[in-house]
Amino acid sequence: MRALILAAGRGSRMGAATEHGPKGMLEVLGRPLLAWQIDALRAAGASEIAIVRGYRGEALRFDVRYYDNPRWESTNMVASLGCAAEWLRAGPCLVSYADLVYPPEAPRRLAETAAPIALLYDAHWRELWSQRFADPLDDAEALRLDARGRVLEIGGRPRDYARIEGQYMGLFQLTPEGAERLFARSAELEPAARDRLDMTTLFARCVRAGDELHAVRYDGWWCEIDQPSDLALAERIAAQGTAR
């Protein structure tokens, strides 16, 4: 198994906390977020790991392969994914955002599927989102699935809970075929629009075009760090999760 971590961005919403290093170097329980991800991916079976770096990339000193996104300041996560195209074309690969904390069980669930494009989602997301936001709908995105777990809708801000069967977690798996599908859909856009493209919007484009995306349910603990208050919450969740 191979794994790729997308860590090129600064994480500007974290304010001064990312002034001297990328968001992936913020610490939870004394360990950088990237260390949490690397350890979880290796424990899940990833023998090879790569990181796409950008903002203050020199701060990353992990024993992994590196790809660079020199345009990190003017591009989004899809562009970072493209920087590691050769890695993704070489075999099946787990892909993780850099602002997550999760145990090995999360990537292990994804590795159980052979679907060309598979996304991990949290079916119990409201419990976590209620701790992060006064109104969970303020930040939640739509996710609807069919009876076979295929994605019917992803992304966008729904006005109620009817269109939310879970939250995509920022972890997905691609086969080389799945990677080519993503690259082909992003290539349909003009360069400026492609630079602004985020992963969820790209997944939504694939769904509308008829590409099959498979959703994998996850019931364990995890946390996303997207705002300063998330750090303290992640520490509590990780401490409870690792203790169990």
N, C-alpha and C positions, 0 to 999 in steps of 0.2 A: 504494500500500500504506500502511496505517495500522498503528501499533503502540501498545501500552499496557504500562506497567511498573507492577507492584503493589509499592509501596514504603511502605506506611503503618505497618508494624510496627517495633518497636524492635530486635528480635533479642536478646532477653534472655540467650540462651545464650552470647552473646559477652562477657558480663560488663561490665567497666568500659570496654571498647573502644567501646561505644555509649552511654556516659553523656552525651556532648555532641552526638550526632547519630545519625541512623538508620543501620541496617546498610548501606544502599546507599551511604553516604558513606565507608565503610572503603576503604582504598587498597590496590591491588595494582600493584606496579611504579610507584608514584607517581601512580596515577590512581584516582579513586573508581570503585567498582563500577558505579554508574549511568552514568558516562562510558563505560566499556567497553561497556555494553549499548546506549546511545544511538548510539555510533559504529558498532557492529556492525549494528544495525537500519537505520541510514541507509545503510550500505554495501550492505546486502542489498536496498535499494530502498524503505525506508519514508520517504515524504516528509513524513508527519505523525506526531508522537509525543506521547503524553500520559503523565503520571505521576499515580498516585493516592498522595497523601502523607497523613501523619498525625503520628506522633511526630516532634517537632522539624522540622516541615515547612518552617519558615523557613530551614533550612540548605540547602535545594535551590534552586539559582539557575541552572538550565539553561534554555536557550532552547526550551522546549516548553510545551504546554498542561498545566494542572494541574486535578485534581479532588481534593477533600478528603474524608477519612473522619474525621469528628469523634469517632466512637466507636471509634477504632482500638484503644483499651486493652481494650475488652470484646467485640470482634468478631474474626473471623478473615478469611482472604483472600477468601472468597466475598463477604463484605460489602463489601470494597474493590472487587471486581469490579462489584458493583451500583452503586457510586458513579459509575461511568463508563458506565452503561447507555446513555445517549444516544450516546456515542462508538461503542459496540459495535453499536448498531442502525443506524448510518449507513452501514456497509459492512464488508467483510471486515477483520479485524484480527488481527495477531500479538499475543500476550500473553506477557509475561516476568515471572518473579519477579525481585526486586531483588538477590538474593544470589548471582548467577551471574557467571561470566566465560566468554565464548565468542567465537569469531570470526564473521565474517559468514556463513560457510558453514552455521552452525547454523540461523539464521532463514531463510536462503535455501532450505534443504531443505524447511522447512515451507511456504514460499510456493509450492512447486511443486504442492501439492494443492489441490483445490477442495472437499474434504469439509467439511460443516458444522461438525464438531468434529474437529480433528486434533491429536494429541499427538506430541511429539518424544521418542524414547527412545534410550538408549545401549546398543547390543548388546554392547559390550566393558566393561561397567560393573565387572566384578570386578577388573580391573586398577586402576581408580581407587579403588574401595571398599577394596581390600586395603592401599592406602596411607593410608586414612583411619581404618580400624578394625582391631583385632586379629582380629576375626571379621566378615567382610563381612555375614553374615546378621543381625548385631545391629541393623543399620539398613536393610537391604534390604526392598523391598516387592514383592509379587507383581505380575507382568505376564505374562499369557498372551494369545496372538493366534491367530486362525485363519489359513488359507492365504492369505486376501486382505488380511491386515493389519488386520483389525477386532479390537477389544479384547474379549476374552472375560472377563478378570478383571484388576482393578487394585486395589492397596492391600492392607493387611493384612500381617502379619509371617509369612511362610512358614517352616517348620522345615527345609526343604532347598531345593536349587537347582532342583528339577523344575518349580516354578511360576514361575520367574523367567527370562523370555526377554530381559530388559533392564531398565533403570531409566528411568522417566519423569523428564525433566530439568528440569521447571519452565518449559518453553516449549510453548505451544500456539497454535493458530489457530482463530478462530471466524468464521463468516459470520453475518449478522444472524439467520438461521434457527437456527444453532447456539447463539447467545447466548440466544435466546428459550427454547430447550430447557433450557438450564442454569437460567435464571431460573424457569422453570415447575417444575422438579424441586426447587429450593431452596424455592419457595413452598409446597410440600406439607408442609413441616415447621412445627412450632410456632416462634414467634419466638425463644425461648431456644435451641432446638436449631439454628436457622438461624444464630444468632450464633456458635455454636461450630464451624460447618461449614468444613472445609478443602477445597481444590480436589480432592485425590485422592479423598476420601470422596464428594464430589459427582459426580465422574466414575463412581465405582463405583455410585452410585444410578442414574445414567443407564443404565449397562450392564445392571443388574438389571431396569430398566423396559423394556428392549428398544430403547433409543436406540442408534444406530450411532455408534461412536467409531472413527476411523481412526488407526492408529499409523504414524509415519514414522521409519524407521531413520536414525540418525546415527552415523558412524564416526570423527568427528574429535575434537579435544581440547576440553575444557571443564572447569570445576570449580564445585562448589557450596561456599559458605562458610556453614557452619552451626555451627561450633565454633572456638575460637581457633586450634587447630592447622591448620585448613584454610587460613588466610591464607598461611602459609609454603609450603604445598603448592601453592596457587593461583599464587603467584609463580613457583615452579619450572616448573609446567605452562605458564603463560602465556608465560614467557620462552622455553621450548623451542618452543612452538607458533608464536609470532610469528617466531622465528628461522627456522623451516622455511618 
